[in-house]
């Protein structure tokens, strides 16, 4: 969608409902700004699956929560996103999942996998970081399958702050996920 056509417009979920169904197109709204993206690169999807897989195996063994790929998160009418992977405790999911199967509040962990375009990278590293920070997400991971690195943001003093950047041979552990551990390399396809 052209920036000139959308400049000055404040989008809501009701506007998106009027769009024709367009297979493979993802519409997200962050602070009233519309972000449109197409189906991601194959390795992007593989990375999402691998991260979900690691979180899912750990979740099933501990019973502490659940992971999901591409859930709708409806924070408000003007903040409606589709993160790549989320994880929430059973308690968080019980209070945030609505009858339509959308999250209406912050999951405990959100993971975004960087896409190729600079506008998508700006969305994940700026707009979504700010949104997730303001909405109470406890931890935010940004995975880059091209450079095989993971940026970890944790809630400190009521905002998400970058606490570490991990590379292939580094282990990812989290106070949010007791006992969870794997090498960052396990998140990325060969």
N, C-alpha and C positions, 0 to 999 in steps of 0.2 A: 504494500500500500504506500503510495507516495507521501512523503513527509509534508509536502505542500497541501495536500488534500486533508491531512489530519492535524495540521498545526492549529493550536488553540482549542481543539475539541477535547472535552473530558469524557472519556468512554466509561460505560458501565456494563455489567453483565447483561442488562436488558438489550443493549445495542447488539451484542454478540448473538443473542437469541434470534435476531432478525436476519443474520447472515445465512445464505444458502449452505447446506451441508457440502463440505468440500473435503473429501477424503485426503488425509495426509497433511492437512493444514492445521496448525495449532495456534489458537488465539489466547493471549494472556494480557491481563491488564494490571499494571503496577502504578498506583497513585494516579489513576485516570489516563495513563498513557498506554496505547495499544501496541502490543508486540505481536507480529505475525511471523511464524516460521514454518518451514516445510519439514518433511520427514528427515531425520538426521542421518549422518554418515553411518555406515554399517558398523564401524569400530566404536562409534559413539554408543550405538545400541548394545553392542557386546559388552562395553564397559558398564553400562547401566545394569545389564543382566548379571555380570560378575559381582558387582557391589551388592545388588539385591541378594544374590545367592549366598554370599558370605554372611550378610546380616540375617537372612532367613534361617540358615543352618544354626547360627548362634541362638536366634530367637526360639526356634523349636526345641533346642536342647535346654534352654534356661526357663522358657515359659514366661519371660519378662515382658514381651511385647510382640509387635508384628511389623514387618516391612511391606512396602508396596511400591510398584513401579507406576509412574505417571498418574498419581491420583489427582483429582481436582481439589484445590484448596481455596475455599471461598471465604477470605477474610472479611470482605465487605463488597458492596456493589462496584466499587472502583479498585478493588484489589482482589483479583481472581487469577490464580496461577496454576500451572501444572508442572510441579517439580519432577525431576527425573526419578528420584528414589526418595522415599521417606521411611522413617521408623518412629513408632510411638509406643509408649508403655501401654499396657492394657487399660490403665486408669485414664490416660490421656485420650485414647481412642474411644473409650466409653462416653466421654463428655463432648468430644468434638465431631464424631461421625453422625451425619444426619440420616434421615430415612432414605434419601436418594443415593447414599453411599459416598457423599463428599465430606471432606473435612471442613469444618466451619471455624476452626481455630488452629493454633500452631501445633504441628507434630513436634516431638522432642528433637529429632534429627532430620535435616533436609540435606540431600546431596544433589548437586547440579554437575553435569558433565559438560565441559566446554565444547561448543560447536566451532565450526571453521570461521564464521564471519565475525568481524570486529563488533558489529552491533549486537550480536548474540553474547559475545564476551562482555561487553559493557552492561548488558541487561543482567547477567549473572553476577558480575563483580561489583556493580554499583547499585543498580535499581533493586535487584532482589536482595542483596546483602542488607541494604537499608530497610527494606520491607520486613525481611525476616527478623532483623534486629529489633525493629519497633513492635513487632507482633509477638515476641516472646519465645522464638525458637531458641532452644538451649545450645544446639551445636549445628554448624553448617560446614559441609565439606564441598570444595570445588575440585573436581578431578579433571586433569588434562591428559588424555590418552596419547597425545602426540609427544609431549615431553615426559610422560610417565611420572607425573608428580601429583601430589594431593595437598591442597591448602586446607588447614583446619582452623575454623573460627569457633571460639567458645564464648559463652555469655560471661562477661566480667563487668561489674559495675553497671548492670542493666543494659549492656549492649554487646553485640558480637564483635570480638576482636581476634585478629590473626594471632594464633598462639604457636603454630609451627607449620613449616613446609616440609613435606616428606617426599622422598624419592624411592625408586624401585626397591632397593634392598632394606629400606626402613620398615619398622613395624608400626602399624596403627593400633593404638589402644585408646580407650576413652573412659573417663570416669562415669559417663552416661551409660556405658555398656560393660558392666563388670564381668571380667573374664574374657571379653572379646579381644582377639589378637590375630592379625595376619600381616603378611608383608604387603606393601603397597603394590608390588608387582602382580599379586594375585588378582587385583582389580582390572588389569589391562590385558587385552588380547595380544597374541604374539605378532 
